[in-house]
Amino acid sequence: MPPQRFLSLTISATTRDQLVLAAAVFVACVLGIVSRPAGYIAVIWPANALLLGLLLRNRALALQPLSWLLAFGAYFAADLATGSDFTVALGMNLANLLGVAAGWLYFRRQSASTLEFKRQHSVLHLLAGSAVAALASALPGALASTRLFNAELWPTLQRWFAGELFDMLLILPVLLRAPQGWFWQWRWKLLLQRALAAQRAPLAALLVSIGLVHLLQGPGAVGYLVPALVWCAMGYGVWGTALLTLLACTSATALLLAGGVVGFSQTLIHGATSFQVGVGLISLAPLTVSVAHELRARALRKLRFALNYDELTNALSRRTLMERGRRLVQRMAREGGAVAILMADLDHFKRINDSYGHAQGDLVLRHFTALALRNLRAQDLFGRIGGEEFVLVLPEANAEQALAVAERIRNQMREHPFGQRDGMPLYVTVSMGLRAAWPVRPDDTLERLLSEADAALYRAKKRGRDQVHCHPPLPAAAASAA
């Protein structure tokens, strides 16, 4: 990687990323230390989930020992800076790092699509990996706590595990599905445009539900968030849903903590444990709905594409071309506009398949599609209606204009050399038939215009191929001008 300027020093991009990683962990540790009303265990400890998420997003950093060393240094420095004892800081942060390492070992075995929540089972892997990381941190942390603080093993183990699971389930989805790069590298303008274009009703409902948590309170008040979060899940995408779930659940926790409904003192340890595990599991509901909703939308897009486009060439399918073409011709008839139909057929295409193989034939078909589309306007239609037969529908184009387009495509195709294994170029030509109507009359149906363009194509083939024939023939002056 090329060196970059950072704090007036010339360092590599990798070193910069490692320093940013360490700085982020340090800030997260300080935030967690501030939330320690119950003694040595923080109410919210985002550092472990943050470190694990950043390492999973930047896997090259996780493979370098220096990244782990700097992260541990950040943990240690945050504890010492806030007055922790050296031995306590060492024991607690070794437990933190062990949890992150265990989570990394689990998640690194998963595919990128799973970690980006593009698979239905992604949420289950999130739960399993978070539980592994939480348990791997809680076990040594609880054992160290019994020696350092004379704490009871089982309650401490429960409390530590619940807190870690809470943080992992809420924070990891936000990090794993966030835009690529560090936050200052995100395309903020585009993100803001999407946020402003999104529906406001689900967000308003979520704000109302947070208000209800504050007003009604009670141990089950966090459940008031679920309907609004599920509504958000169907409109804001996976990342937006994960971010709103994080903000809503942490807000509800803070409100209930401030109201005394939830406590994290040693006497209320069992209630705190069940509350955090419950909130963490509740957060999976909107995330699951969002993933399923996104997968459904993606499947529908693929289905629509398969129905509307030819699989090989990505030209319009015959059915879609005919449907859109009929509507276009009917509109031109109502408006008294013009339309031109071009029917194209690749010359001697069967010979290409027989002599050079179907792979070479497929390449020719794809290239002709790309070439034709480059010469068309956004409102033009282009579709494949048979093996090597294509149709172009050009609205608001007279015969001379359509002929110019056809000749341009024909010449470009004739001059393009297709490479072969033996190094010898293969040249392919195309014949076309043109039928233009201006103005379009009520009896000028698409089927009739196609039939007349097909007759013109037949004459082009009969007269030697590699040419465009019009129906009816254009005057000599107009044809030469085109």
C-alpha positions, -999 to +999 in steps of 0.1 A: +000+000+000+013+035-007+023+056+023-001+083+035+002+115+055-012+111+090-007+136+118+022+151+097+039+117+096+044+095+065+031+060+074+016+031+055-021+028+052-019-005+072-002+013+101-028+041+099-056+015+101-040-002+131-037+031+149-073+040+141-084+006+154-065+011+186-079+046+191-114+034+186-109+006+211-095+031+236-125+054+233-149+025+236-131+013+267-134+047+283-172+048+275-176+013+291-156+023+322-178+053+328-208+029+329-196+010+360-220+019+387-220-017+399-183-019+406-159-038+384-185-049+357-196-023+332-233-018+323-223-014+287-190-025+273-188-018+236-151-023+232-151-060+226-179-060+200-163-029+183-129-046+181-143-079+168-165-061+142-136-039+129-113-070+126-140-089+107-144-059+083-106-056+079-094-092+079-059-083+068-055-064+101-066-094+121-038-115+106-011-092+119+000-096+155+007-059+158-030-052+154-038-074+184-009-059+204-021-024+198-056-033+207-045-048+240-024-017+246-056+004+241-075-017+266-047-015+291-041+023+286-078+031+291-079+012+324-047+028+337-058+062+326-090+059+346-073+047+378-075+009+376-049-012+394-022-028+371-031-064+381-068-057+377-063-042+343-042-071+331-066-097+342-098-081+329-083-071+296-068-105+289-104-119+294-117-093+269-091-102+243-098-139+247-134-133+240-126-113+208-102-140+197-128-167+202-154-147+182-129-141+155-121-178+152-158-186+149-168-158+124-137-162+102-151-196+091-183-180+077-186-166+042-186-129+034-223-131+024-231-146+058-213-119+077-230-092+056-264-107+064-271-117+028-281-152+039-312-163+058-291-182+084-269-151+091-288-141+122-283-176+137-246-174+131-246-140+147-262-155+178-239-185+179-207-164+173-218-138+199-224-165+224-190-181+218-173-147+222-193-139+253-186-172+270-149-171+261-146-138+277-169-145+307-151-177+319-116-162+324-132-129+335-153-145+362-124-166+374-102-135+376-129-116+394-131-143+421-094-138+429-093-100+425-126-090+440-136-121+460-167-122+438-190-152+436-182-172+405-216-182+392-234-148+395-203-131+380-202-155+351-239-149+344-235-111+346-204-110+324-219-134+298-252-115+296-234-081+292-211-094+264-240-111+246-261-079+248-232-058+233-223-083+206-259-088+193-265-051+192-232-037+179-219-064+155-247-061+129-241-024+127-204-028+120-207-058+097-233-043+074-220-007+075-206+009+043-171+001+032-142+020+047-138+041+078-167+064+087-150+094+072-147+076+039-184+069+036-205+085+009-223+107+034-242+127+007-257+095-008-265+081+027-282+114+036-302+114+004-314+078+011-323+087+046-344+117+036-361+096+009-371+069+033-405+067+049-408+087+081-438+068+097-418+038+110-392+061+126-420+082+142-435+050+155-402+039+170-398+073+187-433+069+202-425+034+214-393+048+232-415+074+248-439+046+260-409+028+276-402+060+296-438+066+305-451+031+313-418+015+323-419-019+340-396-050+334-413-058+301-414-022+287-386-030+262-411-051+244-429-020+233-401-014+208-407-046+189-437-036+166-420-004+155-387-021+150-403-047+128-420-020+108-386-003+104-371-036+093-394-036+062-384-002+050-349+007+061-327-022+051-305-044+072-280-017+082-307+009+090-326-016+110-295-027+130-286+009+137-321+018+149-322-014+170-290-005+187-301+031+194-336+020+205-325-008+228-297+012+245-321+041+249-347+019+265-320+003+288-308+038+299-344+050+306-353+019+326-319+021+345-326+058+353-361+050+365-348+023+388-367-005+370-335-023+361-305-023+384-270-037+380-260-039+417-250-073+431-283-077+448-302-074+415-277-094+395-302-121+383-327-095+371-300-076+352-288-108+336-322-118+323-329-083+312-298-080+291-302-114+275-338-107+268-331-074+251-303-090+231-326-117+219-354-092+211-330-074+189-328-105+167-365-102+157-363-070+136-329-081+122-344-114+110-373-096+094-350-072+077-328-099+063-358-120+051-374-089+035-342-080+017-337-116+005-373-116-008-368-083-026-336-097-042-353-129-053-381-109-069-356-087-087-339-118-101-373-133-111-384-101-128-350-100-146-353-136-157-388-129-170-380-097-188-345-104-202-327-130-222-304-150-199-275-151-224-274-117-239-294-095-213-315-082-242-352-081-237-369-114-238-394-121-267-424-118-244-413-085-228-403-070-262-437-078-276-456-064-246-436-032-245-435-029-282-473-031-285-478-004-260-452+018-277-467+014-311-502+020-298-490+052-281-474+064-313-506+058-331-526+079-306-500+107-307-495+105-345-458+099-340-433+078-359-419+043-352-393+022-369-388-016-366-355-032-374-352-070-376-316-082-374-302-116-382-265-127-378-252-141-411-242-178-413-246-181-375-251-219-377-218-222-395-201-203-366-215-228-340-206-258-361-171-246-370-160-228-339-182-241-311-212-228-292-190-208-268-178-187-297-214-183-309-225-172-275-197-146-275-208-133-308-244-129-296-233-111-264-211-088-284-238-079-309-262-071-280-236-048-264-228-031-297-265-025-306-273-011-271-244+014-274-261+028-305-296+031-291-314+057-270-329+051-236-364+050-251-355+024-277-363-013-273-339-041-281-348-078-277-338-113-288-367-131-304-349-163-316-315-179-317-296-152-337-326-129-344-330-096-328-356-068-330-351-030-325-381-008-319-372+029-324-399+054-314-399+089-329-376+078-356-383+080-394-369+057-420-338+078-427-329+080-390-335+043-384-315+034-415-285+055-402-287+035-369-289+002-387-259+010-410-238+021-380-245-011-362-239-032-393-205-015-400-193-018-365-202-055-364-185-062-397-153-045-386-150-062-352-125-091-350-134-120-327-104-137-313-100-175-315-077-200-300-056-203-331-051-165-331-069-160-364-096-133-362-132-142-370-154-116-386-192-118-384-218-098-404-254-089-398-284-084-422-313-062-413-348-055-424-364-021-418-400-010-416-408+026-406-442+041-401-449+079-400-474+087-389-484+054-372-519+045-383-544+026-361-540-006-382-502-004-379-499-031-352-466-043-339-472-078-355-479-062-389-448-040-388-426-070-376-439-091-405-430-064-430-396-059-414-391-097-416-399-096-453-373-069-458-348-089-438-355-119-461-347-098-492-315-085-475-304-121-470-314-131-505-294-103-521-261-113-505-264-105-467-244-079-448-268-052-458-300-033-447-331-035-468-361-012-463-398-019-468-409-001-488-375+008-503-362+043-497-355+067-525-319+065-536-311+100-523-325+093-489-307+059-487-273+074-497-277+102-472-284+077-444 
